């Protein structure tokens, strides 16, 4: 039996939190390019849908567009360029496309910081309040 992995009920077991946001994504795989969007993103990778079957363990080049807010509330767009590896490929429920999970294998430090900043601005804490009014946060398995 597979472990429960439902972020909605606090049983998320992933090492890095993910957020469900659609972001423009371009993948370069061998001799072809695919334009798509993320279904979710974490600091360790992305999940997206593509029209072609991509074999797991395929290396890909990734271009991701991140909308960020600076400390002064100015909105900027950052282009993230990195390398990844397809770690899972599944047919979608309609059977006409493929959902793929890509692990970030090589991310420049500045781009990793931008990904983390984007994710942190969209994360919601999972507070647990006790009767003494002390706020605690549930911790997932690391």
VMD Tcl script that builds the backbone (N, CA, C; Angstrom):
set m [mol new atoms 426]
animate dup $m
set s [atomselect $m all]
$s set {name element resname resid chain x y z} {
  {N N UNK 1 A 0.838 -1.179 0.000}
  {CA C UNK 1 A 0.000 0.000 0.000}
  {C C UNK 1 A 0.886 1.246 0.000}
  {N N UNK 2 A 0.558 2.208 -0.822}
  {CA C UNK 2 A 1.330 3.439 -0.908}
  {C C UNK 2 A 0.992 4.361 0.254}
  {N N UNK 3 A 2.004 5.111 0.747}
  {CA C UNK 3 A 1.715 6.052 1.833}
  {C C UNK 3 A 0.826 7.181 1.345}
  {N N UNK 4 A 0.005 7.701 2.251}
  {CA C UNK 4 A -0.852 8.837 1.928}
  {C C UNK 4 A 0.032 10.045 1.640}
  {N N UNK 5 A -0.248 10.762 0.585}
  {CA C UNK 5 A 0.566 11.915 0.207}
  {C C UNK 5 A -0.348 13.054 -0.211}
  {N N UNK 6 A -1.249 13.434 0.682}
  {CA C UNK 6 A -2.248 14.441 0.368}
  {C C UNK 6 A -1.947 15.722 1.139}
  {N N UNK 7 A -1.441 16.771 0.442}
  {CA C UNK 7 A -1.117 17.999 1.148}
  {C C UNK 7 A -2.327 18.663 1.793}
  {N N UNK 8 A -3.526 18.403 1.299}
  {CA C UNK 8 A -4.724 19.043 1.842}
  {C C UNK 8 A -5.015 18.587 3.269}
  {N N UNK 9 A -4.662 17.341 3.596}
  {CA C UNK 9 A -4.934 16.868 4.955}
  {C C UNK 9 A -3.685 16.845 5.832}
  {N N UNK 10 A -2.601 17.476 5.367}
  {CA C UNK 10 A -1.392 17.590 6.174}
  {C C UNK 10 A -0.490 16.375 6.131}
  {N N UNK 11 A -0.773 15.410 5.256}
  {CA C UNK 11 A 0.033 14.195 5.210}
  {C C UNK 11 A 1.077 14.225 4.096}
  {N N UNK 12 A 1.412 15.373 3.627}
  {CA C UNK 12 A 2.430 15.540 2.584}
  {C C UNK 12 A 3.755 14.948 3.053}
  {N N UNK 13 A 4.338 14.059 2.260}
  {CA C UNK 13 A 5.583 13.405 2.641}
  {C C UNK 13 A 6.765 13.859 1.799}
  {N N UNK 14 A 6.564 14.766 0.899}
  {CA C UNK 14 A 7.657 15.222 0.059}
  {C C UNK 14 A 8.668 15.994 0.891}
  {N N UNK 15 A 9.911 15.938 0.443}
  {CA C UNK 15 A 10.995 16.640 1.131}
  {C C UNK 15 A 10.846 18.153 0.962}
  {N N UNK 16 A 10.358 18.584 -0.203}
  {CA C UNK 16 A 10.207 20.010 -0.490}
  {C C UNK 16 A 8.736 20.305 -0.763}
  {N N UNK 17 A 8.181 21.350 -0.162}
  {CA C UNK 17 A 6.774 21.679 -0.414}
  {C C UNK 17 A 6.562 22.082 -1.865}
  {N N UNK 18 A 5.398 21.770 -2.370}
  {CA C UNK 18 A 5.066 22.144 -3.747}
  {C C UNK 18 A 3.863 23.065 -3.727}
  {N N UNK 19 A 3.780 23.854 -4.772}
  {CA C UNK 19 A 2.624 24.733 -4.923}
  {C C UNK 19 A 1.995 24.455 -6.283}
  {N N UNK 20 A 0.695 24.592 -6.343}
  {CA C UNK 20 A -0.051 24.309 -7.562}
  {C C UNK 20 A -0.282 25.617 -8.307}
  {N N UNK 21 A 0.663 25.949 -9.175}
  {CA C UNK 21 A 0.607 27.182 -9.959}
  {C C UNK 21 A 0.946 26.856 -11.403}
  {N N UNK 22 A 0.277 27.539 -12.311}
  {CA C UNK 22 A 0.569 27.380 -13.735}
  {C C UNK 22 A 1.543 28.471 -14.155}
  {N N UNK 23 A 2.718 28.033 -14.599}
  {CA C UNK 23 A 3.767 28.948 -15.049}
  {C C UNK 23 A 4.233 28.521 -16.430}
  {N N UNK 24 A 4.547 29.476 -17.314}
  {CA C UNK 24 A 5.054 29.120 -18.640}
  {C C UNK 24 A 6.350 28.316 -18.516}
  {N N UNK 25 A 6.451 27.266 -19.322}
  {CA C UNK 25 A 7.578 26.344 -19.239}
  {C C UNK 25 A 7.964 25.897 -20.641}
  {N N UNK 26 A 9.252 25.940 -20.932}
  {CA C UNK 26 A 9.752 25.453 -22.216}
  {C C UNK 26 A 10.764 24.353 -21.933}
  {N N UNK 27 A 10.587 23.218 -22.606}
  {CA C UNK 27 A 11.487 22.085 -22.443}
  {C C UNK 27 A 12.212 21.821 -23.750}
  {N N UNK 28 A 13.514 21.625 -23.671}
  {CA C UNK 28 A 14.297 21.224 -24.836}
  {C C UNK 28 A 14.768 19.804 -24.578}
  {N N UNK 29 A 14.333 18.908 -25.456}
  {CA C UNK 29 A 14.637 17.495 -25.308}
  {C C UNK 29 A 15.274 17.016 -26.603}
  {N N UNK 30 A 16.545 16.672 -26.523}
  {CA C UNK 30 A 17.291 16.242 -27.700}
  {C C UNK 30 A 17.116 17.240 -28.838}
  {N N UNK 31 A 16.352 16.867 -29.862}
  {CA C UNK 31 A 16.255 17.726 -31.046}
  {C C UNK 31 A 14.935 18.486 -31.148}
  {N N UNK 32 A 14.104 18.459 -30.124}
  {CA C UNK 32 A 12.832 19.183 -30.228}
  {C C UNK 32 A 12.547 19.978 -28.962}
  {N N UNK 33 A 11.681 20.990 -29.119}
  {CA C UNK 33 A 11.256 21.845 -28.012}
  {C C UNK 33 A 9.771 21.614 -27.745}
  {N N UNK 34 A 9.386 21.727 -26.494}
  {CA C UNK 34 A 7.983 21.649 -26.109}
  {C C UNK 34 A 7.639 22.870 -25.268}
  {N N UNK 35 A 6.525 23.508 -25.576}
  {CA C UNK 35 A 6.024 24.615 -24.753}
  {C C UNK 35 A 4.832 24.085 -23.966}
  {N N UNK 36 A 4.837 24.334 -22.669}
  {CA C UNK 36 A 3.765 23.856 -21.804}
  {C C UNK 36 A 3.664 24.787 -20.599}
  {N N UNK 37 A 3.034 24.326 -19.540}
  {CA C UNK 37 A 2.989 25.085 -18.297}
  {C C UNK 37 A 3.048 24.114 -17.129}
  {N N UNK 38 A 3.516 24.605 -16.001}
  {CA C UNK 38 A 3.607 23.753 -14.825}
  {C C UNK 38 A 2.212 23.456 -14.283}
  {N N UNK 39 A 2.059 22.276 -13.704}
  {CA C UNK 39 A 0.873 21.948 -12.917}
  {C C UNK 39 A 1.187 22.204 -11.449}
  {N N UNK 40 A 2.441 21.897 -11.075}
  {CA C UNK 40 A 2.930 22.272 -9.754}
  {C C UNK 40 A 4.444 22.400 -9.809}
  {N N UNK 41 A 4.999 23.049 -8.788}
  {CA C UNK 41 A 6.433 23.303 -8.736}
  {C C UNK 41 A 6.904 23.212 -7.286}
  {N N UNK 42 A 8.123 22.712 -7.111}
  {CA C UNK 42 A 8.792 22.730 -5.810}
  {C C UNK 42 A 10.233 23.151 -6.069}
  {N N UNK 43 A 11.006 23.280 -5.022}
  {CA C UNK 43 A 12.405 23.663 -5.217}
  {C C UNK 43 A 13.218 22.526 -5.819}
  {N N UNK 44 A 12.644 21.323 -5.883}
  {CA C UNK 44 A 13.376 20.201 -6.463}
  {C C UNK 44 A 12.892 19.798 -7.850}
  {N N UNK 45 A 11.794 20.396 -8.348}
  {CA C UNK 45 A 11.345 20.026 -9.685}
  {C C UNK 45 A 9.979 20.572 -10.042}
  {N N UNK 46 A 9.514 20.156 -11.229}
  {CA C UNK 46 A 8.206 20.584 -11.730}
  {C C UNK 46 A 7.417 19.376 -12.215}
  {N N UNK 47 A 6.106 19.557 -12.263}
  {CA C UNK 47 A 5.188 18.567 -12.802}
  {C C UNK 47 A 4.413 19.287 -13.884}
  {N N UNK 48 A 4.337 18.690 -15.081}
  {CA C UNK 48 A 3.671 19.361 -16.199}
  {C C UNK 48 A 3.053 18.330 -17.130}
  {N N UNK 49 A 2.326 18.827 -18.128}
  {CA C UNK 49 A 1.668 17.971 -19.104}
  {C C UNK 49 A 2.233 18.269 -20.484}
  {N N UNK 50 A 2.524 17.198 -21.243}
  {CA C UNK 50 A 3.086 17.351 -22.586}
  {C C UNK 50 A 2.326 16.467 -23.569}
  {N N UNK 51 A 2.487 16.765 -24.865}
  {CA C UNK 51 A 1.800 16.019 -25.917}
  {C C UNK 51 A 2.523 14.741 -26.326}
  {N N UNK 52 A 3.819 14.648 -26.016}
  {CA C UNK 52 A 4.628 13.507 -26.451}
  {C C UNK 52 A 5.057 12.670 -25.262}
  {N N UNK 53 A 5.240 11.383 -25.506}
  {CA C UNK 53 A 5.793 10.513 -24.476}
  {C C UNK 53 A 7.277 10.831 -24.336}
  {N N UNK 54 A 7.712 11.031 -23.098}
  {CA C UNK 54 A 9.129 11.267 -22.824}
  {C C UNK 54 A 9.581 10.189 -21.849}
  {N N UNK 55 A 10.545 9.440 -22.279}
  {CA C UNK 55 A 11.075 8.325 -21.493}
  {C C UNK 55 A 11.634 8.808 -20.155}
  {N N UNK 56 A 11.296 8.140 -19.051}
  {CA C UNK 56 A 11.945 8.478 -17.777}
  {C C UNK 56 A 13.467 8.373 -17.908}
  {N N UNK 57 A 14.156 9.210 -17.178}
  {CA C UNK 57 A 15.616 9.357 -17.177}
  {C C UNK 57 A 16.132 10.179 -18.363}
  {N N UNK 58 A 15.217 10.769 -19.149}
  {CA C UNK 58 A 15.617 11.654 -20.238}
  {C C UNK 58 A 16.069 12.989 -19.652}
  {N N UNK 59 A 17.216 13.482 -20.117}
  {CA C UNK 59 A 17.716 14.788 -19.682}
  {C C UNK 59 A 17.030 15.878 -20.490}
  {N N UNK 60 A 16.660 16.967 -19.824}
  {CA C UNK 60 A 15.971 18.078 -20.482}
  {C C UNK 60 A 16.597 19.399 -20.053}
  {N N UNK 61 A 16.517 20.378 -20.946}
  {CA C UNK 61 A 16.851 21.762 -20.605}
  {C C UNK 61 A 15.529 22.471 -20.351}
  {N N UNK 62 A 15.506 23.316 -19.333}
  {CA C UNK 62 A 14.266 23.941 -18.875}
  {C C UNK 62 A 14.402 25.457 -18.878}
  {N N UNK 63 A 13.370 26.130 -19.392}
  {CA C UNK 63 A 13.252 27.580 -19.244}
  {C C UNK 63 A 11.894 27.821 -18.591}
  {N N UNK 64 A 11.926 28.516 -17.468}
  {CA C UNK 64 A 10.746 28.757 -16.657}
  {C C UNK 64 A 10.633 30.254 -16.412}
  {N N UNK 65 A 9.432 30.803 -16.540}
  {CA C UNK 65 A 9.206 32.229 -16.298}
  {C C UNK 65 A 8.499 32.387 -14.951}
  {N N UNK 66 A 9.166 33.117 -14.036}
  {CA C UNK 66 A 8.627 33.321 -12.689}
  {C C UNK 66 A 8.225 34.773 -12.463}
  {N N UNK 67 A 6.976 35.028 -12.084}
  {CA C UNK 67 A 6.587 36.383 -11.668}
  {C C UNK 67 A 6.940 36.548 -10.187}
  {N N UNK 68 A 7.780 37.507 -9.881}
  {CA C UNK 68 A 8.215 37.733 -8.499}
  {C C UNK 68 A 7.847 39.131 -8.046}
  {N N UNK 69 A 7.677 39.278 -6.744}
  {CA C UNK 69 A 7.495 40.607 -6.154}
  {C C UNK 69 A 8.730 40.915 -5.338}
  {N N UNK 70 A 9.280 42.087 -5.545}
  {CA C UNK 70 A 10.436 42.514 -4.777}
  {C C UNK 70 A 9.981 43.047 -3.427}
  {N N UNK 71 A 10.937 43.330 -2.555}
  {CA C UNK 71 A 10.608 43.817 -1.209}
  {C C UNK 71 A 9.790 45.103 -1.239}
  {N N UNK 72 A 9.988 45.931 -2.264}
  {CA C UNK 72 A 9.227 47.185 -2.364}
  {C C UNK 72 A 7.892 46.985 -3.089}
  {N N UNK 73 A 7.480 45.711 -3.242}
  {CA C UNK 73 A 6.224 45.327 -3.899}
  {C C UNK 73 A 6.213 45.553 -5.404}
  {N N UNK 74 A 7.370 45.802 -5.984}
  {CA C UNK 74 A 7.475 45.921 -7.432}
  {C C UNK 74 A 7.426 44.523 -8.050}
  {N N UNK 75 A 6.613 44.353 -9.085}
  {CA C UNK 75 A 6.521 43.062 -9.769}
  {C C UNK 75 A 7.583 42.983 -10.858}
  {N N UNK 76 A 8.287 41.857 -10.893}
  {CA C UNK 76 A 9.289 41.605 -11.926}
  {C C UNK 76 A 9.091 40.189 -12.448}
  {N N UNK 77 A 9.613 39.936 -13.632}
  {CA C UNK 77 A 9.584 38.597 -14.206}
  {C C UNK 77 A 11.013 38.107 -14.319}
  {N N UNK 78 A 11.262 36.907 -13.825}
  {CA C UNK 78 A 12.594 36.309 -13.884}
  {C C UNK 78 A 12.552 35.072 -14.770}
  {N N UNK 79 A 13.540 34.970 -15.635}
  {CA C UNK 79 A 13.679 33.795 -16.490}
  {C C UNK 79 A 14.668 32.848 -15.820}
  {N N UNK 80 A 14.226 31.636 -15.544}
  {CA C UNK 80 A 15.062 30.615 -14.915}
  {C C UNK 80 A 15.443 29.599 -15.986}
  {N N UNK 81 A 16.731 29.339 -16.108}
  {CA C UNK 81 A 17.230 28.351 -17.061}
  {C C UNK 81 A 18.006 27.306 -16.281}
  {N N UNK 82 A 17.623 26.036 -16.437}
  {CA C UNK 82 A 18.301 24.976 -15.694}
  {C C UNK 82 A 18.199 23.649 -16.446}
  {N N UNK 83 A 18.776 22.627 -15.864}
  {CA C UNK 83 A 18.741 21.272 -16.424}
  {C C UNK 83 A 17.893 20.402 -15.513}
  {N N UNK 84 A 17.307 19.371 -16.092}
  {CA C UNK 84 A 16.504 18.447 -15.307}
  {C C UNK 84 A 16.508 17.055 -15.905}
  {N N UNK 85 A 15.888 16.136 -15.179}
  {CA C UNK 85 A 15.753 14.746 -15.612}
  {C C UNK 85 A 14.301 14.332 -15.395}
  {N N UNK 86 A 13.688 13.745 -16.423}
  {CA C UNK 86 A 12.326 13.226 -16.294}
  {C C UNK 86 A 12.391 11.998 -15.384}
  {N N UNK 87 A 11.659 12.036 -14.285}
  {CA C UNK 87 A 11.690 10.921 -13.338}
  {C C UNK 87 A 10.402 10.095 -13.355}
  {N N UNK 88 A 9.342 10.617 -13.968}
  {CA C UNK 88 A 8.089 9.876 -14.056}
  {C C UNK 88 A 7.298 10.366 -15.256}
  {N N UNK 89 A 6.707 9.428 -15.992}
  {CA C UNK 89 A 5.834 9.748 -17.122}
  {C C UNK 89 A 4.573 8.905 -16.996}
  {N N UNK 90 A 3.408 9.569 -17.039}
  {CA C UNK 90 A 2.126 8.876 -16.912}
  {C C UNK 90 A 1.155 9.438 -17.943}
  {N N UNK 91 A 0.317 8.566 -18.516}
  {CA C UNK 91 A -0.755 9.066 -19.378}
  {C C UNK 91 A -1.759 9.802 -18.508}
  {N N UNK 92 A -2.296 10.902 -19.054}
  {CA C UNK 92 A -3.328 11.614 -18.288}
  {C C UNK 92 A -4.630 10.822 -18.332}
  {N N UNK 93 A -5.626 11.260 -17.576}
  {CA C UNK 93 A -6.875 10.498 -17.469}
  {C C UNK 93 A -7.610 10.371 -18.801}
  {N N UNK 94 A -7.480 11.361 -19.676}
  {CA C UNK 94 A -8.131 11.287 -20.987}
  {C C UNK 94 A -7.348 10.396 -21.949}
  {N N UNK 95 A -6.082 10.129 -21.632}
  {CA C UNK 95 A -5.264 9.254 -22.461}
  {C C UNK 95 A -4.654 9.910 -23.678}
  {N N UNK 96 A -4.794 11.242 -23.804}
  {CA C UNK 96 A -4.275 11.911 -24.999}
  {C C UNK 96 A -2.996 12.705 -24.741}
  {N N UNK 97 A -2.597 12.847 -23.485}
  {CA C UNK 97 A -1.382 13.592 -23.135}
  {C C UNK 97 A -0.644 12.830 -22.047}
  {N N UNK 98 A 0.516 13.366 -21.676}
  {CA C UNK 98 A 1.336 12.717 -20.660}
  {C C UNK 98 A 1.693 13.714 -19.565}
  {N N UNK 99 A 1.554 13.293 -18.328}
  {CA C UNK 99 A 1.997 14.083 -17.185}
  {C C UNK 99 A 3.401 13.616 -16.838}
  {N N UNK 100 A 4.320 14.571 -16.732}
  {CA C UNK 100 A 5.703 14.204 -16.422}
  {C C UNK 100 A 6.202 14.965 -15.195}
  {N N UNK 101 A 7.005 14.267 -14.413}
  {CA C UNK 101 A 7.676 14.870 -13.262}
  {C C UNK 101 A 9.137 15.043 -13.649}
  {N N UNK 102 A 9.647 16.258 -13.461}
  {CA C UNK 102 A 11.036 16.570 -13.806}
  {C C UNK 102 A 11.768 16.997 -12.543}
  {N N UNK 103 A 12.880 16.324 -12.259}
  {CA C UNK 103 A 13.744 16.669 -11.134}
  {C C UNK 103 A 14.781 17.672 -11.624}
  {N N UNK 104 A 14.948 18.785 -10.906}
  {CA C UNK 104 A 15.988 19.759 -11.244}
  {C C UNK 104 A 17.346 19.147 -10.904}
  {N N UNK 105 A 18.197 18.949 -11.905}
  {CA C UNK 105 A 19.505 18.330 -11.666}
  {C C UNK 105 A 20.642 19.340 -11.625}
  {N N UNK 106 A 20.471 20.473 -12.283}
  {CA C UNK 106 A 21.529 21.489 -12.316}
  {C C UNK 106 A 20.876 22.862 -12.433}
  {N N UNK 107 A 20.853 23.582 -11.311}
  {CA C UNK 107 A 20.215 24.898 -11.264}
  {C C UNK 107 A 21.238 25.915 -10.774}
  {N N UNK 108 A 21.528 26.949 -11.566}
  {CA C UNK 108 A 22.428 28.004 -11.077}
  {C C UNK 108 A 21.896 28.589 -9.762}
  {N N UNK 109 A 22.798 28.992 -8.891}
  {CA C UNK 109 A 22.417 29.456 -7.551}
  {C C UNK 109 A 21.391 30.592 -7.584}
  {N N UNK 110 A 21.586 31.576 -8.453}
  {CA C UNK 110 A 20.649 32.708 -8.524}
  {C C UNK 110 A 19.259 32.231 -8.948}
  {N N UNK 111 A 19.199 31.271 -9.875}
  {CA C UNK 111 A 17.907 30.740 -10.310}
  {C C UNK 111 A 17.248 29.921 -9.202}
  {N N UNK 112 A 18.037 29.150 -8.458}
  {CA C UNK 112 A 17.494 28.384 -7.329}
  {C C UNK 112 A 16.901 29.333 -6.287}
  {N N UNK 113 A 17.579 30.441 -6.037}
  {CA C UNK 113 A 17.064 31.436 -5.087}
  {C C UNK 113 A 15.743 32.023 -5.574}
  {N N UNK 114 A 15.633 32.289 -6.875}
  {CA C UNK 114 A 14.381 32.830 -7.419}
  {C C UNK 114 A 13.245 31.814 -7.321}
  {N N UNK 115 A 13.533 30.540 -7.586}
  {CA C UNK 115 A 12.509 29.496 -7.448}
  {C C UNK 115 A 12.043 29.430 -5.997}
  {N N UNK 116 A 12.987 29.397 -5.072}
  {CA C UNK 116 A 12.635 29.333 -3.646}
  {C C UNK 116 A 11.835 30.556 -3.212}
  {N N UNK 117 A 12.227 31.731 -3.676}
  {CA C UNK 117 A 11.506 32.965 -3.327}
  {C C UNK 117 A 10.062 32.889 -3.833}
  {N N UNK 118 A 9.880 32.423 -5.073}
  {CA C UNK 118 A 8.540 32.301 -5.642}
  {C C UNK 118 A 7.685 31.339 -4.807}
  {N N UNK 119 A 8.242 30.186 -4.486}
  {CA C UNK 119 A 7.498 29.182 -3.720}
  {C C UNK 119 A 7.147 29.711 -2.335}
  {N N UNK 120 A 8.100 30.321 -1.666}
  {CA C UNK 120 A 7.860 30.837 -0.313}
  {C C UNK 120 A 6.758 31.887 -0.279}
  {N N UNK 121 A 6.650 32.696 -1.330}
  {CA C UNK 121 A 5.606 33.725 -1.335}
  {C C UNK 121 A 4.211 33.133 -1.532}
  {N N UNK 122 A 4.134 31.882 -2.009}
  {CA C UNK 122 A 2.838 31.256 -2.255}
  {C C UNK 122 A 2.495 30.154 -1.259}
  {N N UNK 123 A 3.386 29.845 -0.340}
  {CA C UNK 123 A 3.111 28.811 0.661}
  {C C UNK 123 A 2.209 29.354 1.754}
  {N N UNK 124 A 1.326 28.523 2.221}
  {CA C UNK 124 A 0.472 28.864 3.355}
  {C C UNK 124 A 0.900 27.995 4.525}
  {N N UNK 125 A 1.187 28.571 5.688}
  {CA C UNK 125 A 1.542 27.745 6.841}
  {C C UNK 125 A 0.355 26.890 7.265}
  {N N UNK 126 A 0.655 25.775 7.881}
  {CA C UNK 126 A -0.382 24.869 8.366}
  {C C UNK 126 A -0.404 24.948 9.889}
  {N N UNK 127 A -0.996 26.017 10.446}
  {CA C UNK 127 A -0.931 26.206 11.899}
  {C C UNK 127 A -1.822 25.239 12.660}
  {N N UNK 128 A -1.323 24.855 13.814}
  {CA C UNK 128 A -2.112 24.065 14.752}
  {C C UNK 128 A -2.163 24.889 16.031}
  {N N UNK 129 A -3.344 25.272 16.454}
  {CA C UNK 129 A -3.489 26.091 17.661}
  {C C UNK 129 A -3.874 25.187 18.823}
  {N N UNK 130 A -3.214 25.382 19.948}
  {CA C UNK 130 A -3.637 24.657 21.143}
  {C C UNK 130 A -4.387 25.619 22.051}
  {N N UNK 131 A -4.879 25.120 23.158}
  {CA C UNK 131 A -5.706 25.960 24.022}
  {C C UNK 131 A -4.935 27.114 24.643}
  {N N UNK 132 A -3.598 27.006 24.729}
  {CA C UNK 132 A -2.804 28.079 25.304}
  {C C UNK 132 A -2.503 29.184 24.321}
  {N N UNK 133 A -2.993 29.068 23.091}
  {CA C UNK 133 A -2.781 30.110 22.100}
  {C C UNK 133 A -1.409 30.087 21.450}
  {N N UNK 134 A -0.624 29.049 21.676}
  {CA C UNK 134 A 0.694 28.961 21.047}
  {C C UNK 134 A 0.521 28.386 19.653}
  {N N UNK 135 A 1.086 29.039 18.690}
  {CA C UNK 135 A 0.976 28.569 17.320}
  {C C UNK 135 A 2.097 27.569 17.051}
  {N N UNK 136 A 1.700 26.424 16.528}
  {CA C UNK 136 A 2.669 25.410 16.125}
  {C C UNK 136 A 2.442 25.109 14.662}
  {N N UNK 137 A 3.474 24.635 14.017}
  {CA C UNK 137 A 3.361 24.263 12.617}
  {C C UNK 137 A 3.620 22.780 12.495}
  {N N UNK 138 A 2.785 22.105 11.726}
  {CA C UNK 138 A 3.003 20.676 11.539}
  {C C UNK 138 A 4.186 20.476 10.610}
  {N N UNK 139 A 4.958 19.461 10.891}
  {CA C UNK 139 A 6.134 19.158 10.091}
  {C C UNK 139 A 5.897 17.863 9.355}
  {N N UNK 140 A 6.182 17.867 8.055}
  {CA C UNK 140 A 6.079 16.643 7.274}
  {C C UNK 140 A 7.323 15.804 7.465}
  {N N UNK 141 A 7.278 14.572 7.019}
  {CA C UNK 141 A 8.454 13.700 7.093}
  {C C UNK 141 A 9.527 14.223 6.173}
  {N N UNK 142 A 10.746 14.258 6.633}
  {CA C UNK 142 A 11.866 14.708 5.815}
  {C C UNK 142 A 12.588 13.512 5.364}
}
mol reanalyze $m
mol bondsrecalc $m
mol representation Tube
mol addrep $m
